[in-house]
Amino acid sequence: MALPPSRVIGKSIQALDLAPVVTSITSLLQNLNPKTLDTQNLSSEPLNRFSTYLDTNLVTQVINKQTNPYHALFFFNWASNPNPNPNNYTHTNRCYEAITNLLLSHSLFSPAIQLLEKSGKLSDFFIGKIIKAYGNKGDIKAAFFWFNKAKALEQETFLFSFNAILGVLVKASEINLLKTLFDEVVEEGLVQPDVSSYTALISGLCKVGMVDNAKKVFDEMSCKRNLVTFNAMMNGYCKKGDMENAYSLFNQMMMNEEDCLPNLITYNTLIDGYCKKGEFEEATKYMNKMEKAGCLPNVMTYRAIIYGLCIKGKVDEAKKMISKMRLNGLKDDTAIHVSILKGLCAVWRPEEAIEYFRWMESCKMDLDAHAYGLVVYEYCKLGKTSEALLLLEEMRRRGVRPKRWPINSVLRTLVEQGQLSRAVKLLERMPRFGCLPNFMSYRTVICNLCKGKGKMIVVNNLVDKMLKQGLLMDATMYNCILERYSKDENEEKAVQVLNEMIGMKYIASLESFSSFVKMLSAKGMIDKGEIFFEDICRTCPTVDRDSYRRVLDEQLATNNTRLE
């Protein structure tokens, strides 16, 4: 690519279109291809022909253009000491900020820190960036290390670092630590919080539902609120479903007392809040208001409105809203179509939901486990277990890990259809799908196996697996097993199960107790029934003693009649 004549540069670097120069430098860096921090054996001489063009704008644009951080660092280091240097170029803070941002975004902490230390730029501002980068990685310990370092380095203030660590704690949902740190720093007079500090605290409190505490901070701020602060408070109210206070806050903003007129985020937050509460008419009203205020709806706006229509069962209207969105030049996303899918499922249009899902697949949408799960559930509604199982296999092949609830739906449908062998097979294959069976998975299959004869070996195997997984049986499962053993006249196993139940203070149901007593009576052991009756009543005082006594007496009467 041809470069601008160098004689023009000295006259007006600012006026020059730097795009061709940036592209040429990027191409050269790709050819040189530095791959590590050690570039001693790589000559930077080919870059010398660009020294005439050096200025802050060029350097920052070149750095921001690089996808490989080593390319950017190689260029930055060359530009630190170019030869020749006709413009007496030196890096500005903007250049250091650009290279620091890029290195930290690739988790190259050591090179970034060494660069800042060597240049004497390791200030509160740049430490704030280091803290935020460690927070993005989830390394709160390292973030605090650098926050403490900022306190030690800065003689007067470390506001950037303070705000950065507050942001890290908000992101990590460490709200108790957030409050403690904020209060300690303020009480010690180490930092005078600014609007960003208060906004971080408000956001954190709202995130964990402490909206009243957030409002107290909002009301008592020692500095002027900004639009971000209002939006953080608005988000707290809307997440809580407190649309009355959200409405009041909106009116406060509209009065413009603090130069904080609602913006796109404000309107979207309100619209989403009303939609999730099912107040679609109010949501529509605010969408109209935002348009009149010259604030054009974006994808988030339509996403909320379409979701609101779908939960109201107005799926066809939601589809029309997608058309309106497209006419306004906006592109619909996967989340919007998942809302349509949910809506079709909610209004019991399973065939249409399945067809819509297949269309989404054909459009190469990035479908997640929830979207697949919805369709698996719809197949179960239609009793199409084979199709549901095929879809689960399709998920596995595509690397999508299913949630338990759709698999449990398939298990329920299989046992309802009497396909117990397939249910057992699916239960045993669940780990292949990336999720272990839970209590409901086991109970669904085990209790239904107990309804028929000859399945207790399978039941015992499943119980063993369940217990090894750390899951415990409940009273329902025990009763199913007790009843089956009693009907099979397996007195040893039935007695063992009932003793376990009594030991765990589980109440034997009237049905299972009746089957147990009948078994004892048939074996001429009705006197054991009396003993177990007393044990049950003693360990479970809340049991309906009269009903259990009646079951036992009826069997005693039947037994006496038979003896006569």
Secondary structure in CASP SS format (residue, H / E / C, confidence):
PFRMAT SS
TARGET T0000
AUTHOR 0000-0000-0000
METHOD secondary structure of the structure
MODEL  1
M C 1.00
A C 1.00
L C 1.00
P C 1.00
P C 1.00
S H 1.00
R H 1.00
V H 1.00
I H 1.00
G C 1.00
K C 1.00
S C 1.00
I C 1.00
Q C 1.00
A C 1.00
L C 1.00
D C 1.00
L C 1.00
A H 1.00
P H 1.00
V H 1.00
V H 1.00
T H 1.00
S H 1.00
I H 1.00
T H 1.00
S H 1.00
L H 1.00
L H 1.00
Q H 1.00
N H 1.00
L H 1.00
N C 1.00
P C 1.00
K C 1.00
T C 1.00
L C 1.00
D C 1.00
T C 1.00
Q C 1.00
N C 1.00
L C 1.00
S C 1.00
S C 1.00
E H 1.00
P H 1.00
L H 1.00
N H 1.00
R H 1.00
F H 1.00
S H 1.00
T H 1.00
Y H 1.00
L C 1.00
D C 1.00
T H 1.00
N H 1.00
L H 1.00
V H 1.00
T H 1.00
Q H 1.00
V H 1.00
I H 1.00
N H 1.00
K H 1.00
Q C 1.00
T C 1.00
N C 1.00
P H 1.00
Y H 1.00
H H 1.00
A H 1.00
L H 1.00
F H 1.00
F H 1.00
F H 1.00
N H 1.00
W H 1.00
A H 1.00
S H 1.00
N C 1.00
P C 1.00
N C 1.00
P C 1.00
N C 1.00
P C 1.00
N C 1.00
N C 1.00
Y C 1.00
T C 1.00
H C 1.00
T C 1.00
N H 1.00
R H 1.00
C H 1.00
Y H 1.00
E H 1.00
A H 1.00
I H 1.00
T H 1.00
N H 1.00
L H 1.00
L H 1.00
L H 1.00
S H 1.00
H C 1.00
S C 1.00
L C 1.00
F H 1.00
S H 1.00
P H 1.00
A H 1.00
I H 1.00
Q H 1.00
L H 1.00
L H 1.00
E H 1.00
K H 1.00
S H 1.00
G C 1.00
K C 1.00
L C 1.00
S C 1.00
D H 1.00
F H 1.00
F H 1.00
I H 1.00
G H 1.00
K H 1.00
I H 1.00
I H 1.00
K H 1.00
A H 1.00
Y H 1.00
G H 1.00
N H 1.00
K C 1.00
G C 1.00
D C 1.00
I H 1.00
K H 1.00
A H 1.00
A H 1.00
F H 1.00
F H 1.00
W H 1.00
F H 1.00
N H 1.00
K H 1.00
A H 1.00
K H 1.00
A H 1.00
L H 1.00
E C 1.00
Q C 1.00
E C 1.00
T C 1.00
F C 1.00
L H 1.00
F H 1.00
S H 1.00
F H 1.00
N H 1.00
A H 1.00
I H 1.00
L H 1.00
G H 1.00
V H 1.00
L H 1.00
V H 1.00
K H 1.00
A C 1.00
S C 1.00
E C 1.00
I H 1.00
N H 1.00
L H 1.00
L H 1.00
K H 1.00
T H 1.00
L H 1.00
F H 1.00
D H 1.00
E H 1.00
V H 1.00
V H 1.00
E H 1.00
E C 1.00
G C 1.00
L C 1.00
V C 1.00
Q C 1.00
P C 1.00
D C 1.00
V H 1.00
S H 1.00
S H 1.00
Y H 1.00
T H 1.00
A H 1.00
L H 1.00
I H 1.00
S H 1.00
G H 1.00
L H 1.00
C H 1.00
K H 1.00
V C 1.00
G C 1.00
M C 1.00
V H 1.00
D H 1.00
N H 1.00
A H 1.00
K H 1.00
K H 1.00
V H 1.00
F H 1.00
D H 1.00
E C 1.00
M C 1.00
S C 1.00
C C 1.00
K C 1.00
R C 1.00
N C 1.00
L H 1.00
V H 1.00
T H 1.00
F H 1.00
N H 1.00
A H 1.00
M H 1.00
M H 1.00
N H 1.00
G H 1.00
Y H 1.00
C H 1.00
K H 1.00
K H 1.00
G C 1.00
D C 1.00
M H 1.00
E H 1.00
N H 1.00
A H 1.00
Y H 1.00
S H 1.00
L H 1.00
F H 1.00
N H 1.00
Q H 1.00
M H 1.00
M H 1.00
M C 1.00
N C 1.00
E C 1.00
E C 1.00
D C 1.00
C C 1.00
L C 1.00
P C 1.00
N C 1.00
L H 1.00
I H 1.00
T H 1.00
Y H 1.00
N H 1.00
T H 1.00
L H 1.00
I H 1.00
D H 1.00
G H 1.00
Y H 1.00
C H 1.00
K H 1.00
K C 1.00
G C 1.00
E C 1.00
F H 1.00
E H 1.00
E H 1.00
A H 1.00
T H 1.00
K H 1.00
Y H 1.00
M H 1.00
N H 1.00
K H 1.00
M H 1.00
E H 1.00
K H 1.00
A C 1.00
G C 1.00
C C 1.00
L C 1.00
P C 1.00
N C 1.00
V H 1.00
M H 1.00
T H 1.00
Y H 1.00
R H 1.00
A H 1.00
I H 1.00
I H 1.00
Y H 1.00
G H 1.00
L H 1.00
C H 1.00
I H 1.00
K C 1.00
G C 1.00
K C 1.00
V H 1.00
D H 1.00
E H 1.00
A H 1.00
K H 1.00
K H 1.00
M H 1.00
I H 1.00
S H 1.00
K H 1.00
M H 1.00
R H 1.00
L H 1.00
N C 1.00
G C 1.00
L C 1.00
K C 1.00
D C 1.00
D C 1.00
T H 1.00
A H 1.00
I H 1.00
H H 1.00
V H 1.00
S H 1.00
I H 1.00
L H 1.00
K H 1.00
G H 1.00
L H 1.00
C H 1.00
A H 1.00
V C 1.00
W C 1.00
R C 1.00
P H 1.00
E H 1.00
E H 1.00
A H 1.00
I H 1.00
E H 1.00
Y H 1.00
F H 1.00
R H 1.00
W H 1.00
M H 1.00
E H 1.00
S H 1.00
C C 1.00
K C 1.00
M C 1.00
D C 1.00
L C 1.00
D C 1.00
A H 1.00
H H 1.00
A H 1.00
Y H 1.00
G H 1.00
L H 1.00
V H 1.00
V H 1.00
Y H 1.00
E H 1.00
Y H 1.00
C H 1.00
K H 1.00
L C 1.00
G C 1.00
K C 1.00
T H 1.00
S H 1.00
E H 1.00
A H 1.00
L H 1.00
L H 1.00
L H 1.00
L H 1.00
E H 1.00
E H 1.00
M H 1.00
R H 1.00
R H 1.00
R C 1.00
G C 1.00
V C 1.00
R C 1.00
P C 1.00
K C 1.00
R H 1.00
W H 1.00
P H 1.00
I H 1.00
N H 1.00
S H 1.00
V H 1.00
L H 1.00
R H 1.00
T H 1.00
L H 1.00
V H 1.00
E H 1.00
Q C 1.00
G C 1.00
Q C 1.00
L H 1.00
S H 1.00
R H 1.00
A H 1.00
V H 1.00
K H 1.00
L H 1.00
L H 1.00
E H 1.00
R H 1.00
M H 1.00
P H 1.00
R H 1.00
F H 1.00
G C 1.00
C C 1.00
L C 1.00
P C 1.00
N C 1.00
F H 1.00
M H 1.00
S H 1.00
Y H 1.00
R H 1.00
T H 1.00
V H 1.00
I H 1.00
C H 1.00
N H 1.00
L H 1.00
C C 1.00
K C 1.00
G C 1.00
K C 1.00
G C 1.00
K C 1.00
M H 1.00
I H 1.00
V H 1.00
V H 1.00
N H 1.00
N H 1.00
L H 1.00
V H 1.00
D H 1.00
K H 1.00
M H 1.00
L H 1.00
K H 1.00
Q C 1.00
G C 1.00
L C 1.00
L C 1.00
M C 1.00
D C 1.00
A H 1.00
T H 1.00
M H 1.00
Y H 1.00
N H 1.00
C H 1.00
I H 1.00
L H 1.00
E H 1.00
R H 1.00
Y H 1.00
S H 1.00
K H 1.00
D C 1.00
E C 1.00
N C 1.00
E H 1.00
E H 1.00
K H 1.00
A H 1.00
V H 1.00
Q H 1.00
V H 1.00
L H 1.00
N H 1.00
E H 1.00
M H 1.00
I H 1.00
G H 1.00
M C 1.00
K C 1.00
Y C 1.00
I C 1.00
A C 1.00
S C 1.00
L H 1.00
E H 1.00
S H 1.00
F H 1.00
S H 1.00
S H 1.00
F H 1.00
V H 1.00
K H 1.00
M H 1.00
L H 1.00
S H 1.00
A H 1.00
K C 1.00
G C 1.00
M C 1.00
I H 1.00
D H 1.00
K H 1.00
G H 1.00
E H 1.00
I H 1.00
F H 1.00
F H 1.00
E H 1.00
D H 1.00
I H 1.00
C H 1.00
R H 1.00
T H 1.00
C C 1.00
P C 1.00
T C 1.00
V C 1.00
D C 1.00
R H 1.00
D H 1.00
S H 1.00
Y H 1.00
R H 1.00
R H 1.00
V H 1.00
L H 1.00
D H 1.00
E H 1.00
Q H 1.00
L H 1.00
A H 1.00
T H 1.00
N H 1.00
N H 1.00
T H 1.00
R H 1.00
L H 1.00
E C 1.00
END
